[in-house]
Amino acid sequence: IGHPEFFPLVFTTKTQEIFNCRVDEDVTEENCFKLIRKDDIIQDLKARAAISDFHPVKNIVLEYQGEELLVVFDPKFQYGQNFYLVASEEAKENLLKPPETAEEKEAENQEETLEVCPYKPPVHKPWVSLGSEKEVEEESVKDGVTKIKYMFSRVRRKFGAPITFTDKNASEVKDSYIECTSYQDKAFSIKKLEKDMGVQMVPRVTEASTQTTWTYPKNAATQYFPRQLSSEEKEESLSSEKLKDFLTSVHLRMEIALQQNEIMNAFFDDWKALAEDESSSGGKPDVYLKAYQSFVDLRYLKDRTISCICWHPTIYGIIAVSARQRLSYEEQFNLSEKSLLQQPVILFWSFFDPLHPQLMLECPEDICCFQFSPSDPNIIAGGCINGQVVLWDISQHEEKLQNAETVADEVKMTTVNMVNVPTLNVLYNTELPLVRYCAVSSIESCHKKPVTDIHWLPDCFEDNQMGATFENRDEIRVQLVTCSPDCSILFWDVPVPKLPEPSSEKLENYALFDTAPDVPDTLKNLDLCWKPLIKIDLHESDTTKEYGPTRINLRELHYHYKTSEKLHTLSPQREVRTPSSKNRRVLENISTGFFVGTEDGEIVYSDWVIEIKGQNHTQKYTIHTETINTLQRSPFFEDIILSIGGRNFAIWKEGVTNGPILQSSCSAGRNTVGRWSLTRPGVFFIGRDDGNIDIWDLLKKTHKPSHFQHICKSTITSISPWISSTKQHFLAVSDDLGALHVLEICQMLSHPSRNEHASILDYFEREVNYLKYCEQEFQEFQAK
């Protein structure tokens, strides 16, 4: 741009520190010049070679005649980079000592010739009225209403005297009840003379949507006249053998068609007959979430909020909840020096005894999330608010959870008979069993912020430290994945039990450990020294910005809990081991892509193998305005993901990089949690901060919820659906006050309609095609 002697350069932080030209410290926008010795630059070129920021202008530096080169800070990127090099002595002198212009010289001469005038004090002049005092008088506000004065007095001896209040019936005692009714005082009246109002005109906005395929309309007109037959032609046609043969061949089919028209209504609306969801009475179906049970504990859940809900995978009616302190969003991530006022626990509730918890798990800190192991429901993994990962083994209490129904029946029988009162007291006064944690991760190697999401890796494969995926022949889930807003994702290796029973020598070795009698020594070798196997730091590809993940979703985590007869329990009498990678084949077709929801409301898609190898291949989408609180894959479609954050939600399809295939508008309340239905592909539930649950049915409406229901008065914190039988489906909902509500899902929301799976799949495919069409149109528009 007219300065061939200027060469733009990019100075990294390292170069700025070497030559003392740090931005906003050594050089600023006002003081932007920096002289660097030529020998220092040559020494930097020799030391760092091609890494040096002066390497693009190496020949210019070597041919420069002077001893010092001028480097200028360019904050506005006028020449394309943050610095530029001046490669001539003349330009260097002009920048450091700009020549004075003729105007500046004239101004200096004028300043020299100005004479200093003596100071003359101002002289008072008479004020001449121009009429402004009348306007000031009219605009001034004067108090024209006579003020009313009241004086209250009391005897001095009554000051400080004790006061006693008593209950008294006002109707019985005279002059004890005085009614002060409002009345109009005719002594004065107030008239409003002027009123200030602000009015803002905005255009009317109308929202409309359609799915009709639009085609370009064309005007068309047709003019014709009928073809007339003469009398001879009519007689010839009616008497022809061809017409007689035609009537003979079709008269039988015509009679059958006329008979069918008499039997069936030809004008019957078949579309109305397809309405399976309509009730037999002809009205609309009743869609609701029926209250089934509620669980409240005033000892461990008082003034605490439920952070996570998990149904027991194999035992009917058992549900576990974790609680944490009721804190704001900012306080949740600044808990390094905050002490716990209550003991953090995980409580197990049973349908058969809604008043008393069945089991309690001891926690080192508040638990943000936890999950049952799908291969062994007795093993539970949880993430703490301080970043640690905890493991529990409840195998010793599995029989108690299974017999919860029997114990509840005994209590009911005792209550009805009222014969054996001591038995009732014993049953109600039994202490709640406490299960201590088996292992907790190392503080130095765990997350630095709360663990916001935790998942068990699939039982078909496992990873090693190099990111290779091997076959897991034992089919036992031995690895965990956790994420935290500290910008990291950790993979944990969990030892699995050997199936053969150990020898007597090994049992003696186990007896040597000094452990508490109620603590299973299953994973004692991991306690406080358990470290993650793999760590992934998420950051943008071209910048140093890091992502703070709050939710993670892997494609291979798409599984259902199933009841298996071969459940391997981690008991204290079994030896734990880490599976070896020998004689195992590498799985090539395993998808290693994963979705991440961040605390800034961003959706990031990446690949963990690429991240482990040091490469960066992420796709970022900014749809939500607040922290992502839900990121769940559909139970029916492996490539469909639901994300919720702030006041809207989005549905994504893995492999589609154009954005979400469905994005909702802003809702009236803030969405706090959401879950897909386990039985209907097009239904999902969203909880809000006002205590309502929005029920979305994509078969009926895609622009707003098909139904909504009020559940509680506080914020809904967690939702978890569960299938108990083909006819009974439940939805567990927790709120910010520590209460757990179990709702029974009606038949309309739990039983899919005919071809619902194909209809929803077809809808998703149409939205994907629409996104591709919009992108193609946009590219053509840009090209034009």
SULKA-V307376 format. One record per helix or strand of 3 or more residues. SS is the DSSP state (alpha for helix, beta for strand). FROM is the first residue (numbers start at 1). LEN is the number of residues. If there is no record, write none. Layout:
ss->SS from->FROM len->LEN
ss->SS from->FROM len->LEN
This chain:
ss->beta from->6 len->4
ss->alpha from->13 len->6
ss->beta from->33 len->5
ss->alpha from->38 len->14
ss->alpha from->55 len->9
ss->beta from->68 len->6
ss->beta from->83 len->4
ss->alpha from->89 len->8
ss->alpha from->102 len->12
ss->alpha from->132 len->8
ss->alpha from->156 len->3
ss->alpha from->231 len->8
ss->alpha from->241 len->23
ss->alpha from->270 len->4
ss->beta from->289 len->7
ss->beta from->304 len->8
ss->beta from->318 len->8
ss->alpha from->329 len->4
ss->beta from->345 len->6
ss->beta from->359 len->4
ss->beta from->367 len->6
ss->beta from->379 len->6
ss->beta from->389 len->5
ss->alpha from->395 len->8
ss->alpha from->404 len->14
ss->alpha from->421 len->8
ss->beta from->439 len->3
ss->beta from->451 len->6
ss->beta from->461 len->3
ss->beta from->469 len->3
ss->beta from->479 len->6
ss->beta from->488 len->6
ss->alpha from->504 len->8
ss->alpha from->524 len->3
ss->beta from->534 len->4
ss->beta from->549 len->6
ss->alpha from->555 len->3
ss->beta from->593 len->6
ss->beta from->602 len->6
ss->alpha from->608 len->5
ss->beta from->619 len->4
ss->beta from->628 len->6
ss->beta from->640 len->6
ss->beta from->648 len->6
ss->beta from->671 len->6
ss->beta from->683 len->6
ss->beta from->692 len->6
ss->beta from->707 len->4
ss->beta from->716 len->8
ss->beta from->729 len->7
ss->beta from->740 len->6
ss->alpha from->747 len->4
ss->alpha from->756 len->28
